[in-house]
Amino acid sequence: MKDGIEAAMSAAIGLVLETMFFMSTEISGEEAPAEYFGTLKDRLHGGQIEFSGPCGGRFFILIPEAVLCAMTESFLTLERDKIEERHLSGMVKEILNMVAGNTFSAYNPDHVYELGIPERVPAETVARALAESDREPIFLVVDTIDGRLALALLQTR
């Protein structure tokens, strides 16, 4: 399952970021979450969305503020000094929802997966969930021209 869903996740990330934000992307590959956190200097925004269906779990996003601002600026056509916290919050949730939905549509189109309501969570909450899980997450780091972001899938059943 891991290889199939990881491939679907990689494709979904590229599709969503390139279509919605006109960003070229490159998946850096799997990297340990601790390595990713160690490379960051910027404020980090986190989000999560629960999913259920043939398998269940949570999807996470970790995105540095500079990258999130660039994406928000592009998507909402706002100048950077006009971007507010509510815009950033909405963007975290929208990206997460679109990537998760596209992942499951590509991974197994014959099954129904239900997505919960995306929510903002502190980056520390994401880090703790990934570190404390007894299952190995799929953790993908994405390089863009504006910086790096990461998405993770943690299957709980």
N, C-alpha and C positions, 0 to 999 in steps of 0.2 A: 504494500500500500504506500509506503513512504516515498518510493521513487516516483510513482504515478502522481501523487498529490503534490510532491515537490515540483515536478515538471509543470503541473497545472498552475501552481502558485507562481512560479517564475514567469510563465506566459501571461497570467492575469496582471501581475505587477507591471510588466512591460506595456501591455495593452492599455491599462488604466492610466498610467503616468504619461504615456506618449499621446493618447487620445485626449485626455482631459487637460493636460498641462503642457503639451508640446515639448516634453522632456525626453531626450534620449536616455536610455538606462542601460546599465550593465550589471548583471548579478555577479557580485564578487565571489559568490560561492558560500558555502557554509563556513561559519566562523563562530567560535564560542561567544556567547553573549558577553562574558567578562572582557574578552578582547575588544569587542565593539565599544563597550562603555569606557574602556581605558583610552580610546582614541579621541574622545569628545571633549571639547572645550566650551561648547555652547549650551545654553539652557535646553533641556531635552523634554519633549512633549510625548506623552504616552496615551494609548487608547486600547480598548478591548471590545470584542463582540463575541458573545457565546453562539455556538451553533449546535444543532442536533440533527439527527437523521440516522443513516446507517452507522455513523460514528458521531461522537460528540466531543466537544471541547471548547477551546477559546482561540481566537485569532487576536494577535497583538500588533501594535505599531509603535515604533520609537522613532521620533523624528526631531532633529535639532531645529531650534527656532529659526535660524537663518534659512534653512531649506524650506521650512513650513511657510515662512513669510514670502519667499520667492514663489512658491506654488499658489498661495492665496492671492498674491498680487496678479499672477497670470490668470487664474481662474475667475476671480471676481473683477478683474480690470480696475483694481484700486491702487492708488499710489501707496507706497510703503508707509508713509506717515499717517495715512488714513485707516490703516489696518488696526482693528481693535481685538481684544482678547476673545470676544464672541465669534469673530471671523475665524480666528485660529482654531477655536474649539470646534466649530462647525466643519472646518476643513479636515481636521484629524478624523472626525467621525465619518465624513463622506468618503475619504480615501479608504478607510478601513472597510466600510460597507461595500464599496465598489470592488475592492480587491477580493474580499471574502466571497461575495456573490459570484464574481467571475471565476474564481478558483473552483468552486463546487459545480458550477455549470459546465466547466471544461473537464473536470475530473470524472464526474459520473452523471452525465445528463439524463440517465434513465431513473435516477433516484431523486427523491425530494429531500433537500436540506433546508432546515428552518434557521434563519438568523435572528438573534435577539436584537435588542436596540443597542447600537454602538454607544459607548460612553468614554469620556476622558477619564484617565486615571494617571496618577503620578508615575513617572518612569520607574521609581523605586518599587512600586507595586508590580509592574511588569517584570522587573529584574528578580524580585522575590518569587513570583509565581514560576518563572522559568527555572530558577535555582533550586527551589524546593520540590519540584515535581519528581515523581519516581519514573516518569516517562521522558524520553529524550525529545525535545522539541525540534521542529524544523525551524531553523533560524537563518534567514537570508538577508544578507547585506546588499543594498542596492546603491551603486554609484551613479550620481547624476552630475551635471555640470555645476550645480549649486552645492553639492556636498553629498554626504552619505545618509541613508536612512535604513531602517531595518524592519522587517516584518517577521513574525513568528507564528507558528501554528502549534498548539499544544493539545494533543488528543487526550481526553480524560476517560473515554470508554470506546 
